[in-house]
Amino acid sequence: MEKNEGVALYFKLKEILEQRIKSGFYPVGTTLPAEKQLMQEFNVSRETVRRAIKVLEDFGYIKTRQGMKTYVLRANPFDAIEPIASFSAELQSRGYSVGTKLLKKSFMDAPSDIKTILQSDKTLYTKRIRFVNNIPFAVEDSYFSEDIAGLMSGKNLEHSYYHLIVHECGVEVSKITQEISSRVSTKEEERLLGLSPNTPMLVIKRIWFKEDKPFYYLEFIARSDVYSVKSEVKI
């Protein structure tokens, strides 16, 4: 690989690998070639390969796991708030494989508390189980306002709701509020997740806004021994 004037080799390598990931040349779920293979193919140093890999990892495409294998996580990069707003993206960034099972979907009259939160008489309600590395770890209850429910008609509700809302439905999220608390598991959660009685649970409640109008309310109840909240504040 030849260095173009003004373009670092690692960046050029990053661009090539990124395009291969996007095109499916390196499919999601597979591993990238080893460092030595990339060094030989592109005639670059180990440091160049590592810098390119680091940039791709920062964008959310890949994750290097124990044993130094680098896995392709996704075919598109994170956007600015996705790692914070999306449980799927956050867990993938930690190196987990994630999965979702839709248990219930219903368009119904909004319960009184949801009606107050979303300012909507009707709501699309879904209940899902979330998995990490094929282990059920969280129950997710979601409520969408009537106008957003219409946009989601016919969509795959076992995919990331962030990707569905932002990228497929084109909704511009203006704000997300979050409340975190803890409690012990309910009997239903114990049944759905295969838990022992009174397992410690983490409860995350989020409200999403579009133009400062609430449109999505979420309750995410997760095993506290599997999931924790991580934040980074740069000053």
N, C-alpha and C positions, 0 to 999 in steps of 0.2 A: 504494500500500500504506500502510495506516495503522498507526502504532505503538501496540501495546497497552501499557497501563500495566505497567511492570516487565519488558517483553520487548523486547530490542533488535531493530531492523529487520533487521540482518544475520542474526540467529538465526531470525527468522520466514521470511526468504527461504530460508535454508538448509533449513528444514523443508519448504517447498513444493517446492524442487528435489529434495530427498531422496525425497519421496513420488513425484515424477514418475519418478525413476530406478527406484525399487522397483516401480512399477506397469508399467514398460516404455514409458512415454510418451517417455522418452529411452532407447532400447535400448542395451545393451552393445555397444561397438564404434563407436558414433556419436559425434558431437561435440555439446557443449552450445551453445546460442545464444551469439553474441558478447556481450561486455560491454555494448555499446551497445544491443543488442536487449533484454537483461535490464533495463537501466536504464529503457528506454522502456516495456516491458511492465509493470513493477512500480512505476514512478515513484519510483525510488530513486537514490542517488548512486553514482558509480563505486566509492568506498571501501566502500560497503555491499555491492555485488556482489563485490568482491574479498575481503572478509572472509568472506562466505558460501562462496565458492569455496574459500578456504583451509581452512575447517573440513571441507568435503566431501572435499577432497584428503587431509587428515589422517586421515579415517576410511577412506580407501582406495577411495572410490567413483569418483574421477576423477583424471586426471593432465593437467597442462598441459605440452605439448611445444613444441619449437622452432616458432616461427611464431605462438605464443600461442593455438593451438587447444587446447581442453580436451576430452579424450576420456573417455567413460564406460567404466570398466574392469570394474565389477561392480555387481550389483544388491543386494548386502548389505554391511554394513560389516565391517572387520577386527574380530576380537576381540582380547583383551589380548596373546596370544602369537603370533597367526597370522603377522605379518610376520617373526618370528624363526624359527618352526617350519616354515613352508611356503615352499618354493622358489618356487612359483607366485605367492604373495602378495608375496614379497620382490621378485621380478623385475617384477611389475606395478607395484609402488610406485616402481620406478626408471623406469617409462615404457615398458617392453618389452611387446610382445604375446607370449604364451607358448603353447606347444602340446606335446602328448605323443603318442607312438606306442607302443602296447603290442606288444612283440616276442614275449614268452613268458609263459605262465601255467601253473603246475604245483603241485598239492597233492601233497607227497611226504614221504618220510622226511627229517628235518632232518639236514644234514651235521653232523659232530661238533662243529665250532666254533660253528655256529648253535644246535645243541642246548644247548651250554653257555651261550651268551649268553641265549637265550630261555627256557631251562628247559622245553623242549617237544619231544616226540618227533617230532611232525609239523609241517610248515610249509607255508604258501602262499607260493610264490616267484613273483615277477614281474620281468621285465627290460623296461625302457622307455627310449626315446630322448626327450630333452627338447629343445625348440626355443625359440629367441628370435628374433622377427622372421623366422620361417620358416627359420632356420639351425640345423641340428643342432649342439648344443654340449656335451651331456652324456649319459652312460650311467648309468642308475640301476638298481641291484639291490636288491630289497626282499624281506624275509622277515617273515612274520607268524606269531604263535603260533597253535596250533590253535583256541583259543576265539575269537579275533578273526577268523580265516579264515572261520568259520561265519557271522559277522555280515556279511561282505563278499560272500557268495554272491549272484550276480545283479547286483551293482553295476557301474557303469561305471568300469573301471580306467584310463581315459585322462583322468579328471578329477583334480583336486587330492586327494591322499591325506589331507591335513589335513582338508579339508572332508568327505571321505567318512567318515573315522574319527570326527571330533568331531561333525559336524552330522547326518550321515545314520545312523551307527551309534550315536551317543550315548555314545561312550567318553569318560570324564573322564581327561584326561592329567594325571598328577601331577608328572612330571619328564621332562626330556630331557637326555641327555648327548651331548657332541659332541667328536670328535677330528678335527683338520685336519692333513694332511700333503701332500707333493708328490712327484711322480715323473714319469717320461716315459711316453708312451702305449704301450699294448700293441698288437699287430697287430690284434686284434679291435676295439679302440676306433678304430684308424686306419681300418679298413674301415667300421665303422658310422657314423663321423662325417666321413669323407672327409678325414683328416688326413695330414700328412707324417710320415715316420718320426721317432720320438723327440720328439714334440711335448710341451712342458711341460704337465702336468695337475695340477689341484687335486683332492685326495681328501678328501671329507667323510664321516665315519662317525658315525651317530647311533643312539642307543638310546632308544626311547620307553617310558615306564613308566605303568602304571595301578595305583594304590594300592601304589606302589613295587615292582611286579612287572613285569619287562620283557615287552613284547608285540610290539614292532616294531623290526627292525634294518634300517638303510638304509646302502648305500654309494653315494655320489653322486660320479661322476668327471667333472669338467668341464674344458674348455679354459681354461687360466689367462689367456689373452688376451681371453677373453669374460666370464668370471665371476670375481668377487672377493668376499671376505667383508667386510661392513661391519657395525660394531657401534657402539652409542651407550650410554654409561653416564652417567646423571644422578646427580650427587652433591648 
